[in-house]
Amino acid sequence: MSFLINPSFEGKEDHWVRINYPNSTTLEFNPVLTPAGQPVPPKSGSLYLSLTSSQAAGSVGQDVVIPERLAAISAFAWVRAGDAGSVRGALNIWQLDTDPDRAMSAPFVADGEWSLVTSTLDFPNPADRKTIRIEFYVLEPNKSLLVDSVNAF
């Protein structure tokens, strides 16, 4: 079971917030059209996130408190380019409370097909309760990154 709330964006922005360059980053939940003019189908459910930013590394994320005694947390999501061609992005897991600069980044290049991206962050002290952030970055300005079915466990 995922620790995240609204992992498939069916509630649109519910619990997902703009983090890096919030005033330059746009979140949309309307269908994106392929170059052939067809709507991109979601990986699951009926909606997905379309993330764009006028600045490189605009991001969206969700903070969650995870239970004690976890030695690691993994996250995965389905991603694809929202435009023709490809887009560079990253899925990061941050440990916010005990070591806020500690993250595990999984950079990727998304193309015109849904592909799975994963990241795992180990915890040096599993006994502590932790606040983590799952964050997606679109690393190229003015390109669209589609994200669906995000899970953290």
N, C-alpha and C positions, 0 to 999 in steps of 0.2 A: 504494500500500500504506500502510495506517495505521501511525502510530508507536505507537498505543495497544495495550495488551494487554487482551484480553477486551472488545472494543468493543460487543458485542451482549449482554453480561451472561449468556452461557451458562454461565460459571463463577461465577455469582452475584457475590459481593463481590470476587473475585480481582482485585487491583491497584487497586480503587476504595476510597477511604477517606472517612470523614466528616471534614470540615474545619471549617466554620463551625458553631458550636454543636453539637459532636459528641454531647453527652449529651442533646440535645433532638431530634436528627435520626434518623429511622428509615429504613432501606433494606429493602425487601421485594421478593421475586421471584415471589410467587404471583400467579395471575391476579386481576385486579381486575374486579369485576362492574359492568356498565352499570346505569343506573337501571331498565332492563327486566329485570335479573337475568341477562343474558348475559355470559360472560367477554369482556373486551376482547382481541381478537387481537393478537399482537405484530406489529410492522412487518416483522421478519425473525427467523428462528430460532424458538425456542420460549419464550424468556424475555425480560423487559424489567425495568427498574428502576422501582419505585414509591418516590418520595422524598417524605417528609412531615417536618415539623418543628413543634414547638410554639412555636418562635420564628420571626419573619420573618427570612428570609435564611439558613436552614439550608442546608448545601451538602454535596456529594460531589464528589470530583475524583481525578485521577490525574496524577502527575508523571512526565515522561519526558525523557530526554536526546535531543536531536536533533542530527543531523550538522552539521559546519561547512559554510559556503558557502550556507546557505539565507538568502534575503533576506526571507522571510515564511513564516508558517505559517497554514493555514486549518483550521478545525474545523467539522463539521456534525453534526447529530443530528436524529432524529425525536422530537417531543414531543407530548403531549396531556394534557388534564386527566384525572385519575383519578376525579374526582367529577363530579356534575352541575354544569353551568355551566362556568366558566373559572377559570384560575389564572395568576397572573403569575409569570414566572421569568426567568432570565438564563443565558446561556452565556458564560463568560469564558475568555479565554486570558491567562495570566500569564507574564511573563518573569522567572523567579525569581532567577537568579544575578547578572546584571550590573545589573539595575534592578528589584528585587523589588516595587516599588509600581507598576510599569508593566503595565497590562492593557488588553485590548480587550474591552468588554462588549457583548453583543448581547441586550438585553432583549426579551421576547416575552410574548404572552398566548396560552396554549394553551386550546383548547376540546375538544369531544368527538370530534374527528377528528385523526388523525396529521398534523402539519405539520412542514416542514423549517425548521430555524433554522441560521444560519451566522454565523461570525465569522472575521476575518482580522487577524493582528498582524504588522506590518512590523518588521524588525530594523534598528537603525541601523548595526550592524557585522556584516554577514553572515559575515565570516571566522571569528568566534568560535563555539565549540561552546556550546550553550545548554541549560539546563534550563527546561522550560515546564510549566505546569499547565493542564489542561483541567478546568474546574469548572462545575458546575450548581448554581444557587441556586433554591430555592422561596421566593418573596418574600412569600407570604401564610401566616401560621401556620395549622396544622391543615387545610391543603389538600394534596391529593395531586397530584404531578407525575409523569407517566410519561415515561421516556426509553428510546430504543432506537437501535441502529445508530449509535453515535458513531464518528466518524472524524477523524483529524488527519493532515494531509499537507502 
